[in-house]
Amino acid sequence: MSKRILLVEDEPGLVLTLSDRLASEGYHVDTARDGETGLARAEQGPFDAIILDVMLPRKNGFDVCRDLRQRGINTPILMLTARGQVVDKVIGLKLGADDYLTKPFEMIELLARVEALLRRAPAAPAVSGDSYQFGNIKIDFRRAEVTRDDETLELSAKEFHLLRYFIEHREATISRDELLNEVWGYDAMPSTRTVDVHIAWLRQKLEPNPRHPHFILTVHGMGYKFIG
C-alpha cells in the first residue's frame, strides 16, 4: 500500500515540484495551501507523514504542529522553512516536529528524511477501541458483530474485513487494487469486480438508501471512500 503524505505549503511552484516528485516515488500526496486547511486535513487523515511549512497564511506551521500534538495526532512531521536560525529549529522540535529542513534544500535530502521518518514511525493501531459507530450502525470489533438499531446484521468474514479496512482508513480514497491487496491478499487474485460486488453487498446492508450511499462513496476513476 502506498504511503500517504500531507504536504502543507503555500508556494505554488514548490507544491507542484514536491507533489510530482513524491508521486513519482510512489507516495500518495494530498496538499493544503494554508495552515487552517492543513490542520483540518491532518485531523481527517490518516496520513503516514506530514511535510509542513512554517510560514503559512491563516495559521503558521508552528501553531499547526502544536495543535496536532495537543489533539493526540502523532503523525511524523517534517517542517520546512526559509529560516535558518537555531532557535526556530528548537521551537519546532519542542512543539512536536520530528525533523526540520531549511529552504532551499536538495530534493534527494527531503526524500531521504521522509523515508527515515516513515521507518521510525510506530505502526498505528488498527482501530482505536473495541467498537465504532456511524449513523445507526454499531460495530463490535472484539466480537466481530455489526448491528443496526440494535438488530444484528449478517456480514460475511470478507465483508467484515472490508468494512474494518474502510473504517481504519476513513476519509481516504482507496483504490480497488489497494483493497484487493490489503483485504483479499496477493494470493487470492480475485478480479476488481469482486471488490465492486462486495461493496454493493455492504451498501445493501448498511446504507439507508443503497442507490445513494452516504457512507461508502464512489470516487470516480479512483476507487472508494468511507465517510462515517
Backbone torsions as a table, in degrees:
resi	resn	phi	psi	omega
1	MET	NA	131.1	-179.4
2	SER	-69.3	143.5	179.2
3	LYS	-75.1	142.5	-179.2
4	ARG	-101.2	127.6	-179.4
5	ILE	-121.6	134.2	174.1
6	LEU	-100.7	121.6	178.5
7	LEU	-105.8	115.4	179.2
8	VAL	-110.3	102.4	-172.0
9	GLU	-155.4	140.2	-175.6
10	ASP	-105.1	-6.5	178.1
11	GLU	-83.6	111.4	-174.5
12	PRO	-54.8	-42.4	-178.6
13	GLY	-64.3	-40.4	-179.8
14	LEU	-71.0	-36.7	176.7
15	VAL	-59.0	-46.4	-178.7
16	LEU	-64.9	-45.9	-178.0
17	THR	-63.2	-49.1	-178.5
18	LEU	-66.3	-42.6	-179.4
19	SER	-60.3	-46.4	-179.1
20	ASP	-63.3	-44.3	-176.9
21	ARG	-68.9	-43.1	178.9
22	LEU	-63.6	-40.3	178.3
23	ALA	-63.8	-38.5	179.7
24	SER	-67.7	-21.3	177.3
25	GLU	-88.0	1.3	176.0
26	GLY	98.5	5.8	179.2
27	TYR	-87.8	150.2	170.6
28	HIS	-95.0	121.7	-171.8
29	VAL	-114.0	126.5	168.4
30	ASP	-107.6	149.3	-177.7
31	THR	-127.5	154.6	172.6
32	ALA	-142.0	141.5	-173.5
33	ARG	-101.6	-1.7	177.0
34	ASP	-148.2	165.8	-173.5
35	GLY	-65.4	-40.4	-178.7
36	GLU	-65.8	-42.6	177.4
37	THR	-65.4	-40.8	178.5
38	GLY	-61.3	-42.3	178.5
39	LEU	-61.7	-44.8	-179.6
40	ALA	-63.7	-43.5	179.3
41	ARG	-63.2	-42.9	-178.7
42	ALA	-63.6	-35.7	178.5
43	GLU	-69.3	-33.1	179.8
44	GLN	-73.1	-41.3	175.7
45	GLY	31.0	-153.8	-3.3
46	PRO	-83.4	149.4	175.5
47	PHE	-121.9	154.8	177.7
48	ASP	-89.0	-24.3	177.4
49	ALA	-160.2	155.1	177.9
50	ILE	-125.6	127.5	171.7
51	ILE	-102.0	115.6	-166.7
52	LEU	-125.0	117.2	175.2
53	ASP	-75.6	149.5	179.0
54	VAL	-81.5	-47.7	-176.0
55	MET	-86.8	93.9	-177.2
56	LEU	-126.3	149.2	172.2
57	PRO	-70.7	154.8	173.6
58	ARG	73.2	-36.9	177.4
59	LYS	-161.6	123.0	-176.2
60	ASN	-75.3	164.1	-174.5
61	GLY	-63.4	-33.4	177.6
62	PHE	-60.1	-45.4	-179.0
63	ASP	-67.3	-37.7	177.7
64	VAL	-62.6	-46.2	-179.9
65	CYS	-60.2	-47.9	179.7
66	ARG	-59.3	-45.5	-177.2
67	ASP	-65.7	-38.9	178.8
68	LEU	-62.2	-45.2	-179.1
69	ARG	-67.0	-38.0	179.2
70	GLN	-66.0	-26.4	-179.5
71	ARG	-93.0	9.9	173.9
72	GLY	81.0	15.1	178.7
73	ILE	-92.8	114.0	-172.7
74	ASN	-106.2	19.9	177.4
75	THR	-56.2	133.5	178.8
76	PRO	-57.3	135.5	-177.3
77	ILE	-121.2	126.3	170.9
78	LEU	-107.5	116.8	-177.4
79	MET	-92.6	140.0	177.5
80	LEU	-116.0	140.1	176.2
81	THR	-159.4	155.6	174.4
82	ALA	-84.0	-10.4	-179.9
83	ARG	-76.9	145.1	179.4
84	GLY	-117.4	-0.9	-176.1
85	GLN	-67.6	141.0	179.3
86	VAL	-59.5	-37.2	-176.0
87	VAL	-61.2	-35.6	179.0
88	ASP	-67.5	-38.3	177.1
89	LYS	-63.9	-42.5	179.6
90	VAL	-62.5	-43.8	179.4
91	ILE	-60.0	-48.3	-178.5
92	GLY	-59.5	-44.5	-178.4
93	LEU	-69.1	-37.4	178.9
94	LYS	-68.0	-29.7	178.7
95	LEU	-77.3	-9.9	175.4
96	GLY	121.6	1.5	176.4
97	ALA	-66.3	149.3	-179.1
98	ASP	-94.6	-24.8	-179.9
99	ASP	-157.3	168.6	-170.9
100	TYR	-146.0	131.5	-179.6
101	LEU	-133.8	127.2	-176.7
102	THR	-93.8	133.5	175.1
103	LYS	-75.8	147.8	-8.2
104	PRO	-76.0	152.0	-178.4
105	PHE	-134.0	161.2	175.6
106	GLU	-85.0	137.4	-177.8
107	MET	-58.3	-38.1	-178.1
108	ILE	-62.9	-32.5	178.6
109	GLU	-71.8	-41.9	177.6
110	LEU	-60.0	-44.7	-180.0
111	LEU	-61.5	-40.2	179.9
112	ALA	-65.4	-39.3	179.6
113	ARG	-69.0	-39.3	176.4
114	VAL	-62.1	-45.4	178.9
115	GLU	-60.2	-40.2	179.7
116	ALA	-65.5	-40.8	177.8
117	LEU	-61.8	-42.9	-178.7
118	LEU	-66.8	-34.2	177.5
119	ARG	-68.7	-36.7	-176.6
120	ARG	-81.6	-20.8	-174.0
121	ALA	-64.2	130.5	176.2
122	PRO	-69.9	147.8	177.6
123	ALA	-65.1	129.1	179.6
124	ALA	-74.7	146.5	176.9
125	PRO	-62.2	146.2	-175.5
126	ALA	-56.7	-51.9	178.0
127	VAL	-143.9	133.0	179.1
128	SER	-77.1	120.8	179.8
129	GLY	90.8	173.2	-177.3
130	ASP	-95.3	-3.0	-176.8
131	SER	-144.4	163.4	178.3
132	TYR	-151.9	147.2	-179.7
133	GLN	-136.8	138.4	170.6
134	PHE	-144.2	136.7	-174.5
135	GLY	55.3	-131.1	177.1
136	ASN	-101.0	18.5	-179.3
137	ILE	-101.0	132.2	175.5
138	LYS	-122.3	136.8	178.9
139	ILE	-119.3	127.5	172.5
140	ASP	-105.1	103.7	-174.8
141	PHE	-70.1	-33.7	-178.7
142	ARG	-65.2	-40.4	-179.4
143	ARG	-93.6	-7.4	-176.2
144	ALA	56.7	47.0	-179.9
145	GLU	-119.2	142.4	176.5
146	VAL	-126.2	130.3	179.5
147	THR	-127.8	151.7	172.7
148	ARG	-126.9	118.6	-174.8
149	ASP	51.6	43.5	177.5
150	ASP	68.2	8.9	175.3
151	GLU	-102.1	127.6	-175.6
152	THR	-68.1	133.7	175.9
153	LEU	-101.1	139.5	-179.8
154	GLU	-90.9	105.2	176.6
155	LEU	-111.9	139.3	173.8
156	SER	-69.7	165.9	179.1
157	ALA	-59.6	-40.3	-179.0
158	LYS	-69.7	-38.3	176.4
159	GLU	-62.7	-40.5	179.9
160	PHE	-65.7	-43.4	179.0
161	HIS	-64.4	-38.2	178.4
162	LEU	-64.9	-44.7	178.9
163	LEU	-62.5	-43.9	179.7
164	ARG	-61.2	-41.1	179.7
165	TYR	-63.5	-40.9	176.9
166	PHE	-60.7	-43.8	-178.6
167	ILE	-65.0	-41.2	179.1
168	GLU	-63.1	-27.0	-177.2
169	HIS	-119.9	34.8	-178.2
170	ARG	-58.1	145.8	-177.7
171	GLU	77.7	-11.4	-179.3
172	ALA	-91.1	142.0	172.8
173	THR	-81.5	123.2	-173.6
174	ILE	-117.6	127.7	-179.1
175	SER	-76.4	161.4	175.8
176	ARG	-61.9	-39.1	-179.7
177	ASP	-61.9	-41.3	178.7
178	GLU	-63.2	-42.5	179.1
179	LEU	-63.6	-41.1	177.6
180	LEU	-60.8	-44.4	-177.3
181	ASN	-69.2	-43.0	-171.1
182	GLU	-88.4	-30.6	-177.2
183	VAL	-97.6	-44.6	-179.5
184	TRP	-88.9	-31.7	-178.6
185	GLY	90.6	152.0	-176.8
186	TYR	-59.3	-35.5	-174.5
187	ASP	-72.7	-21.1	-175.4
188	ALA	-70.9	-38.9	176.7
189	MET	51.6	45.0	174.8
190	PRO	-79.9	170.1	178.3
191	SER	-83.0	163.0	177.6
192	THR	-63.7	-23.7	177.4
193	ARG	-62.1	-29.4	177.4
194	THR	-59.9	-41.8	178.3
195	VAL	-60.9	-48.5	-178.4
196	ASP	-60.1	-40.7	-179.1
197	VAL	-64.8	-45.5	-179.4
198	HIS	-65.8	-36.5	177.4
199	ILE	-66.8	-38.7	176.1
200	ALA	-61.1	-41.3	178.1
201	TRP	-64.4	-42.8	178.4
202	LEU	-61.9	-42.5	179.5
203	ARG	-62.0	-39.4	178.4
204	GLN	-59.8	-34.6	-175.8
205	LYS	-89.2	-28.2	-171.1
206	LEU	-109.0	-29.9	-172.6
207	GLU	-84.9	140.0	173.4
208	PRO	-59.3	-39.2	176.9
209	ASN	-135.3	96.9	-175.4
210	PRO	-57.6	-26.5	179.6
211	ARG	-72.7	-23.3	179.1
212	HIS	-131.5	73.9	-172.3
213	PRO	-64.6	145.1	177.4
214	HIS	-102.8	-27.1	-171.0
215	PHE	-105.8	-50.8	-179.5
216	ILE	-102.9	101.9	-172.3
217	LEU	-100.8	146.5	173.2
218	THR	-88.3	127.8	173.4
219	VAL	-105.3	100.8	-169.3
220	HIS	-57.4	129.9	179.1
221	GLY	81.3	-3.1	-176.5
222	MET	-128.3	-40.0	-177.9
223	GLY	149.1	-131.2	-176.1
224	TYR	-135.2	158.7	177.7
225	LYS	-140.4	136.4	176.4
226	PHE	-100.3	126.6	176.3
227	ILE	-118.7	113.5	-178.9
228	GLY	-163.8	NA	NA
